[in-house]
Amino acid sequence: MRCTLMHKRIPVVELELDDATGFISGLYEVYAPEHLPVGVPVKKGMADRSALNVKS
């Protein structure tokens, strides 16, 4: 399922969620890297998918 991660009303990143597990299986476009969760690095314009998948 393709979704957009939002920070309030700001689109942050477009991503693909696995329907069975709920994990992020792919990232498409980062719209606002400054609104990603704290600790998620961005390299060459792309967020670190594994950092977004971490469950606390």
N, CA, C and O atoms as a CHARMM CRD file, in Angstrom:
* protein
*
  224
    1    1 MET  N      0.84500  -1.15500   0.00000 PROA 1      0.00000
    2    1 MET  CA     0.00000   0.00000   0.00000 PROA 1      0.00000
    3    1 MET  C      0.90500   1.23800   0.00000 PROA 1      0.00000
    4    1 MET  O      1.80400   1.35600   0.83200 PROA 1      0.00000
    5    2 ARG  N      0.66400   2.13800  -0.92100 PROA 2      0.00000
    6    2 ARG  CA     1.45200   3.36800  -1.02400 PROA 2      0.00000
    7    2 ARG  C      0.81600   4.44200  -0.12900 PROA 2      0.00000
    8    2 ARG  O     -0.38600   4.69400  -0.21400 PROA 2      0.00000
    9    3 CYS  N      1.63400   5.07300   0.73100 PROA 3      0.00000
   10    3 CYS  CA     1.13700   6.04200   1.70600 PROA 3      0.00000
   11    3 CYS  C      2.05800   7.26300   1.76000 PROA 3      0.00000
   12    3 CYS  O      3.18100   7.23800   1.25700 PROA 3      0.00000
   13    4 THR  N      1.56000   8.31700   2.37300 PROA 4      0.00000
   14    4 THR  CA     2.36500   9.50200   2.62000 PROA 4      0.00000
   15    4 THR  C      2.45900   9.71200   4.12100 PROA 4      0.00000
   16    4 THR  O      1.44200   9.86000   4.79800 PROA 4      0.00000
   17    5 LEU  N      3.68000   9.72400   4.64100 PROA 5      0.00000
   18    5 LEU  CA     3.91300  10.03000   6.05200 PROA 5      0.00000
   19    5 LEU  C      3.76400  11.52900   6.22300 PROA 5      0.00000
   20    5 LEU  O      4.39300  12.31300   5.51100 PROA 5      0.00000
   21    6 MET  N      2.91900  11.92400   7.17800 PROA 6      0.00000
   22    6 MET  CA     2.62600  13.33900   7.39700 PROA 6      0.00000
   23    6 MET  C      3.14100  13.77900   8.75800 PROA 6      0.00000
   24    6 MET  O      3.20400  12.97700   9.69000 PROA 6      0.00000
   25    7 HSD  N      3.50900  15.05000   8.87600 PROA 7      0.00000
   26    7 HSD  CA     3.76800  15.70100  10.14500 PROA 7      0.00000
   27    7 HSD  C      2.74900  16.82200  10.24900 PROA 7      0.00000
   28    7 HSD  O      2.91500  17.89500   9.66900 PROA 7      0.00000
   29    8 LYS  N      1.70600  16.55200  10.99300 PROA 8      0.00000
   30    8 LYS  CA     0.52300  17.42100  11.04300 PROA 8      0.00000
   31    8 LYS  C     -0.03700  17.55100   9.63100 PROA 8      0.00000
   32    8 LYS  O     -0.56100  16.57100   9.10100 PROA 8      0.00000
   33    9 ARG  N      0.05100  18.70800   9.01000 PROA 9      0.00000
   34    9 ARG  CA    -0.48200  18.88100   7.64200 PROA 9      0.00000
   35    9 ARG  C      0.61700  18.95800   6.58700 PROA 9      0.00000
   36    9 ARG  O      0.36800  19.36900   5.45400 PROA 9      0.00000
   37   10 ILE  N      1.82400  18.56400   6.95800 PROA 10     0.00000
   38   10 ILE  CA     2.96800  18.64700   6.05300 PROA 10     0.00000
   39   10 ILE  C      3.32100  17.25300   5.54300 PROA 10     0.00000
   40   10 ILE  O      3.67200  16.38700   6.34400 PROA 10     0.00000
   41   11 PRO  N      3.23800  17.00700   4.22100 PROA 11     0.00000
   42   11 PRO  CA     3.68900  15.72000   3.68900 PROA 11     0.00000
   43   11 PRO  C      5.20700  15.60400   3.83400 PROA 11     0.00000
   44   11 PRO  O      5.94500  16.51400   3.45900 PROA 11     0.00000
   45   12 VAL  N      5.66200  14.47600   4.38100 PROA 12     0.00000
   46   12 VAL  CA     7.09000  14.30500   4.67200 PROA 12     0.00000
   47   12 VAL  C      7.75700  13.36000   3.68600 PROA 12     0.00000
   48   12 VAL  O      8.76600  13.71500   3.07600 PROA 12     0.00000
   49   13 VAL  N      7.20900  12.16300   3.52200 PROA 13     0.00000
   50   13 VAL  CA     7.80900  11.17300   2.63200 PROA 13     0.00000
   51   13 VAL  C      6.72600  10.24200   2.09000 PROA 13     0.00000
   52   13 VAL  O      5.78800   9.88100   2.80100 PROA 13     0.00000
   53   14 GLU  N      6.87000   9.86100   0.82300 PROA 14     0.00000
   54   14 GLU  CA     5.97200   8.88400   0.21600 PROA 14     0.00000
   55   14 GLU  C      6.64300   7.52100   0.34700 PROA 14     0.00000
   56   14 GLU  O      7.81200   7.35400  -0.00100 PROA 14     0.00000
   57   15 LEU  N      5.87900   6.53900   0.85900 PROA 15     0.00000
   58   15 LEU  CA     6.46900   5.23300   1.13500 PROA 15     0.00000
   59   15 LEU  C      5.50800   4.10900   0.80100 PROA 15     0.00000
   60   15 LEU  O      4.31900   4.32700   0.56800 PROA 15     0.00000
   61   16 GLU  N      6.05000   2.90300   0.78400 PROA 16     0.00000
   62   16 GLU  CA     5.28400   1.67700   0.51700 PROA 16     0.00000
   63   16 GLU  C      5.25000   0.85600   1.79600 PROA 16     0.00000
   64   16 GLU  O      6.29700   0.53100   2.35600 PROA 16     0.00000
   65   17 LEU  N      4.04700   0.51700   2.26200 PROA 17     0.00000
   66   17 LEU  CA     3.88600  -0.32200   3.44300 PROA 17     0.00000
   67   17 LEU  C      3.51400  -1.73400   3.02600 PROA 17     0.00000
   68   17 LEU  O      2.69100  -1.92900   2.13100 PROA 17     0.00000
   69   18 ASP  N      4.12300  -2.72000   3.67600 PROA 18     0.00000
   70   18 ASP  CA     3.77700  -4.11800   3.46300 PROA 18     0.00000
   71   18 ASP  C      2.46000  -4.37800   4.19000 PROA 18     0.00000
   72   18 ASP  O      2.37700  -4.17200   5.40100 PROA 18     0.00000
   73   19 ASP  N      1.43800  -4.82200   3.47700 PROA 19     0.00000
   74   19 ASP  CA     0.12000  -5.03900   4.07700 PROA 19     0.00000
   75   19 ASP  C      0.13700  -6.11300   5.16400 PROA 19     0.00000
   76   19 ASP  O     -0.60900  -6.01000   6.13800 PROA 19     0.00000
   77   20 ALA  N      0.96100  -7.12400   5.01700 PROA 20     0.00000
   78   20 ALA  CA     0.97600  -8.23900   5.96100 PROA 20     0.00000
   79   20 ALA  C      1.70000  -7.89800   7.26000 PROA 20     0.00000
   80   20 ALA  O      1.25100  -8.27900   8.34000 PROA 20     0.00000
   81   21 THR  N      2.82800  -7.17500   7.15800 PROA 21     0.00000
   82   21 THR  CA     3.64700  -6.93100   8.34600 PROA 21     0.00000
   83   21 THR  C      3.54200  -5.50700   8.88000 PROA 21     0.00000
   84   21 THR  O      3.81400  -5.27100  10.05700 PROA 21     0.00000
   85   22 GLY  N      3.15500  -4.56400   8.04300 PROA 22     0.00000
   86   22 GLY  CA     3.10300  -3.16400   8.45800 PROA 22     0.00000
   87   22 GLY  C      4.44100  -2.45900   8.37400 PROA 22     0.00000
   88   22 GLY  O      4.54800  -1.28600   8.72800 PROA 22     0.00000
   89   23 PHE  N      5.46700  -3.16500   7.90600 PROA 23     0.00000
   90   23 PHE  CA     6.78900  -2.56400   7.76600 PROA 23     0.00000
   91   23 PHE  C      6.88800  -1.76200   6.47500 PROA 23     0.00000
   92   23 PHE  O      6.15000  -2.00700   5.52100 PROA 23     0.00000
   93   24 ILE  N      7.79300  -0.81500   6.45700 PROA 24     0.00000
   94   24 ILE  CA     8.04000  -0.00500   5.26700 PROA 24     0.00000
   95   24 ILE  C      8.90400  -0.82400   4.32100 PROA 24     0.00000
   96   24 ILE  O     10.01600  -1.21700   4.67300 PROA 24     0.00000
   97   25 SER  N      8.39700  -1.08200   3.12800 PROA 25     0.00000
   98   25 SER  CA     9.14900  -1.89400   2.17800 PROA 25     0.00000
   99   25 SER  C      9.84800  -1.04400   1.12100 PROA 25     0.00000
  100   25 SER  O     10.71200  -1.55200   0.40600 PROA 25     0.00000
  101   26 GLY  N      9.50100   0.22100   1.00600 PROA 26     0.00000
  102   26 GLY  CA    10.16600   1.08000   0.03300 PROA 26     0.00000
  103   26 GLY  C      9.85200   2.54200   0.26600 PROA 26     0.00000
  104   26 GLY  O      8.80600   2.89100   0.81400 PROA 26     0.00000
  105   27 LEU  N     10.77200   3.39000  -0.15700 PROA 27     0.00000
  106   27 LEU  CA    10.59400   4.83500  -0.08400 PROA 27     0.00000
  107   27 LEU  C     10.64500   5.39300  -1.49400 PROA 27     0.00000
  108   27 LEU  O     11.44800   4.94600  -2.31300 PROA 27     0.00000
  109   28 TYR  N      9.79800   6.36300  -1.78000 PROA 28     0.00000
  110   28 TYR  CA     9.74200   6.92000  -3.12800 PROA 28     0.00000
  111   28 TYR  C     10.28900   8.34100  -3.20500 PROA 28     0.00000
  112   28 TYR  O     11.17500   8.62100  -4.01300 PROA 28     0.00000
  113   29 GLU  N      9.77500   9.22600  -2.38200 PROA 29     0.00000
  114   29 GLU  CA    10.21600  10.61600  -2.46000 PROA 29     0.00000
  115   29 GLU  C     10.12800  11.25900  -1.08800 PROA 29     0.00000
  116   29 GLU  O      9.14400  11.09600  -0.36700 PROA 29     0.00000
  117   30 VAL  N     11.18300  11.99900  -0.74200 PROA 30     0.00000
  118   30 VAL  CA    11.19600  12.76200   0.50600 PROA 30     0.00000
  119   30 VAL  C     10.80800  14.19100   0.15200 PROA 30     0.00000
  120   30 VAL  O     11.50100  14.86200  -0.61200 PROA 30     0.00000
  121   31 TYR  N      9.69400  14.64900   0.71600 PROA 31     0.00000
  122   31 TYR  CA     9.21000  15.99700   0.43400 PROA 31     0.00000
  123   31 TYR  C      9.78700  17.02200   1.40900 PROA 31     0.00000
  124   31 TYR  O     10.14500  18.12700   1.00200 PROA 31     0.00000
  125   32 ALA  N      9.88100  16.66700   2.68600 PROA 32     0.00000
  126   32 ALA  CA    10.33400  17.60200   3.72400 PROA 32     0.00000
  127   32 ALA  C     11.22500  16.86000   4.72200 PROA 32     0.00000
  128   32 ALA  O     10.75200  16.44400   5.78000 PROA 32     0.00000
  129   33 PRO  N     12.51400  16.68900   4.39500 PROA 33     0.00000
  130   33 PRO  CA    13.39800  15.91600   5.27900 PROA 33     0.00000
  131   33 PRO  C     13.52600  16.51000   6.67900 PROA 33     0.00000
  132   33 PRO  O     13.81400  15.79100   7.63600 PROA 33     0.00000
  133   34 GLU  N     13.31500  17.81400   6.79800 PROA 34     0.00000
  134   34 GLU  CA    13.42600  18.44600   8.11500 PROA 34     0.00000
  135   34 GLU  C     12.28000  18.03200   9.04600 PROA 34     0.00000
  136   34 GLU  O     12.33600  18.32100  10.24100 PROA 34     0.00000
  137   35 HSD  N     11.24600  17.36300   8.52800 PROA 35     0.00000
  138   35 HSD  CA    10.12100  16.91900   9.33900 PROA 35     0.00000
  139   35 HSD  C     10.12800  15.41400   9.59100 PROA 35     0.00000
  140   35 HSD  O      9.16900  14.88100  10.14900 PROA 35     0.00000
  141   36 LEU  N     11.18900  14.72400   9.19200 PROA 36     0.00000
  142   36 LEU  CA    11.32400  13.29800   9.50600 PROA 36     0.00000
  143   36 LEU  C     11.52000  13.13500  11.00900 PROA 36     0.00000
  144   36 LEU  O     11.95800  14.07300  11.67500 PROA 36     0.00000
  145   37 PRO  N     11.20400  11.96100  11.55600 PROA 37     0.00000
  146   37 PRO  CA    11.44900  11.74100  12.98700 PROA 37     0.00000
  147   37 PRO  C     12.92800  11.94100  13.33300 PROA 37     0.00000
  148   37 PRO  O     13.81200  11.69600  12.51200 PROA 37     0.00000
  149   38 VAL  N     13.17200  12.38500  14.55200 PROA 38     0.00000
  150   38 VAL  CA    14.54100  12.61200  15.02600 PROA 38     0.00000
  151   38 VAL  C     15.33800  11.31400  14.91600 PROA 38     0.00000
  152   38 VAL  O     14.85900  10.25400  15.31900 PROA 38     0.00000
  153   39 GLY  N     16.53500  11.39100  14.37900 PROA 39     0.00000
  154   39 GLY  CA    17.41300  10.23700  14.26900 PROA 39     0.00000
  155   39 GLY  C     17.33300   9.49700  12.94200 PROA 39     0.00000
  156   39 GLY  O     18.06500   8.52800  12.74000 PROA 39     0.00000
  157   40 VAL  N     16.46800   9.92200  12.03900 PROA 40     0.00000
  158   40 VAL  CA    16.37400   9.28500  10.72000 PROA 40     0.00000
  159   40 VAL  C     17.27500  10.06200   9.75800 PROA 40     0.00000
  160   40 VAL  O     16.95900  11.19300   9.38700 PROA 40     0.00000
  161   41 PRO  N     18.39300   9.45800   9.35600 PROA 41     0.00000
  162   41 PRO  CA    19.31700  10.16500   8.46600 PROA 41     0.00000
  163   41 PRO  C     18.81300  10.22900   7.02600 PROA 41     0.00000
  164   41 PRO  O     18.06900   9.35800   6.57400 PROA 41     0.00000
  165   42 VAL  N     19.22600  11.26500   6.32200 PROA 42     0.00000
  166   42 VAL  CA    18.90100  11.44300   4.90900 PROA 42     0.00000
  167   42 VAL  C     20.22100  11.53700   4.15600 PROA 42     0.00000
  168   42 VAL  O     21.04700  12.40300   4.44400 PROA 42     0.00000
  169   43 LYS  N     20.41700  10.63100   3.17800 PROA 43     0.00000
  170   43 LYS  CA    21.63100  10.63600   2.36500 PROA 43     0.00000
  171   43 LYS  C     21.23200  10.71100   0.90200 PROA 43     0.00000
  172   43 LYS  O     20.40900   9.92500   0.43000 PROA 43     0.00000
  173   44 LYS  N     21.81200  11.64600   0.19800 PROA 44     0.00000
  174   44 LYS  CA    21.53600  11.85400  -1.22800 PROA 44     0.00000
  175   44 LYS  C     20.04200  12.02700  -1.48800 PROA 44     0.00000
  176   44 LYS  O     19.51800  11.53800  -2.48900 PROA 44     0.00000
  177   45 GLY  N     19.36100  12.72400  -0.58000 PROA 45     0.00000
  178   45 GLY  CA    17.95300  13.02100  -0.75900 PROA 45     0.00000
  179   45 GLY  C     16.99800  11.89500  -0.39900 PROA 45     0.00000
  180   45 GLY  O     15.79400  12.02900  -0.61600 PROA 45     0.00000
  181   46 MET  N     17.50300  10.77200   0.15200 PROA 46     0.00000
  182   46 MET  CA    16.64600   9.64400   0.49000 PROA 46     0.00000
  183   46 MET  C     16.81000   9.30800   1.97000 PROA 46     0.00000
  184   46 MET  O     17.93000   9.22800   2.47700 PROA 46     0.00000
  185   47 ALA  N     15.68500   9.11100   2.65700 PROA 47     0.00000
  186   47 ALA  CA    15.69400   8.75100   4.07200 PROA 47     0.00000
  187   47 ALA  C     16.12500   7.29200   4.24000 PROA 47     0.00000
  188   47 ALA  O     15.97500   6.48100   3.32600 PROA 47     0.00000
  189   48 ASP  N     16.66000   6.97000   5.41700 PROA 48     0.00000
  190   48 ASP  CA    17.09700   5.61600   5.72600 PROA 48     0.00000
  191   48 ASP  C     15.86000   4.78400   6.10500 PROA 48     0.00000
  192   48 ASP  O     15.26700   4.98400   7.16500 PROA 48     0.00000
  193   49 ARG  N     15.48700   3.86100   5.23100 PROA 49     0.00000
  194   49 ARG  CA    14.28900   3.04200   5.43400 PROA 49     0.00000
  195   49 ARG  C     14.38100   2.21500   6.70200 PROA 49     0.00000
  196   49 ARG  O     13.39000   2.09800   7.42200 PROA 49     0.00000
  197   50 SER  N     15.52600   1.64200   6.99600 PROA 50     0.00000
  198   50 SER  CA    15.65200   0.80000   8.19100 PROA 50     0.00000
  199   50 SER  C     15.48000   1.63100   9.46400 PROA 50     0.00000
  200   50 SER  O     14.95200   1.12200  10.45200 PROA 50     0.00000
  201   51 ALA  N     15.90800   2.88100   9.46600 PROA 51     0.00000
  202   51 ALA  CA    15.72700   3.74200  10.62900 PROA 51     0.00000
  203   51 ALA  C     14.24600   4.06300  10.84900 PROA 51     0.00000
  204   51 ALA  O     13.80300   4.21300  11.98800 PROA 51     0.00000
  205   52 LEU  N     13.48700   4.16600   9.76300 PROA 52     0.00000
  206   52 LEU  CA    12.04700   4.41300   9.89200 PROA 52     0.00000
  207   52 LEU  C     11.29800   3.18000  10.36800 PROA 52     0.00000
  208   52 LEU  O     10.22800   3.30600  10.96300 PROA 52     0.00000
  209   53 ASN  N     11.83400   1.99000  10.12100 PROA 53     0.00000
  210   53 ASN  CA    11.17600   0.74200  10.51000 PROA 53     0.00000
  211   53 ASN  C     11.39200   0.36600  11.96000 PROA 53     0.00000
  212   53 ASN  O     10.73100  -0.55100  12.44800 PROA 53     0.00000
  213   54 VAL  N     12.28100   1.02600  12.66600 PROA 54     0.00000
  214   54 VAL  CA    12.59400   0.68100  14.05200 PROA 54     0.00000
  215   54 VAL  C     11.37500   0.92000  14.93000 PROA 54     0.00000
  216   54 VAL  O     10.78100   1.99800  14.90900 PROA 54     0.00000
  217   55 LYS  N     11.01100  -0.09500  15.70000 PROA 55     0.00000
  218   55 LYS  CA     9.88500   0.02600  16.62900 PROA 55     0.00000
  219   55 LYS  C     10.45300   0.23800  18.02400 PROA 55     0.00000
  220   55 LYS  O     11.35600  -0.48200  18.45000 PROA 55     0.00000
  221   56 SER  N      9.93000   1.21500  18.72500 PROA 56     0.00000
  222   56 SER  CA    10.43200   1.46900  20.08900 PROA 56     0.00000
  223   56 SER  C      9.45800   1.01200  21.13300 PROA 56     0.00000
  224   56 SER  O      9.72200   1.15000  22.32700 PROA 56     0.00000
